[in-house]
Amino acid sequence: MLYTFADASYDLRSFEQYAQVASSSDAFLFWQDGVWALFKYASVLADCNAELYVLQQDLEARNLCLTQLAPNLSVEALSLADWVVLTERYTPQFTR
């Protein structure tokens, strides 16, 4: 399953539940203001089994880089074309 996060204001309990149920065959994509959730919930994501992705253009729009945002997480930055490939690979998709 592909979980997409576009907001920065998820409550901790809900976000922890997503991270706990995610398996190694799932992926989390952070885009728009969701890129801030990588920083806000880095400790929760450290124990998450899902693959972690972020949309590169949204990092750049906020003048951020992954080493600032999530230095201890394994997060891959994606182009828009990469995002399309990701959505083809992971089904179903859950937008939060």
Secondary structure, 3 states (H helix, E strand, C coil): CEEEECCCCCCHHHHHHHHHHCCCCCEEEECHHHHHHHHHCHHHHCCCCCEEEEEHHHHHHCCCCHHHHCCCCCEEEECHHHHHHHHHHCCCEEEC
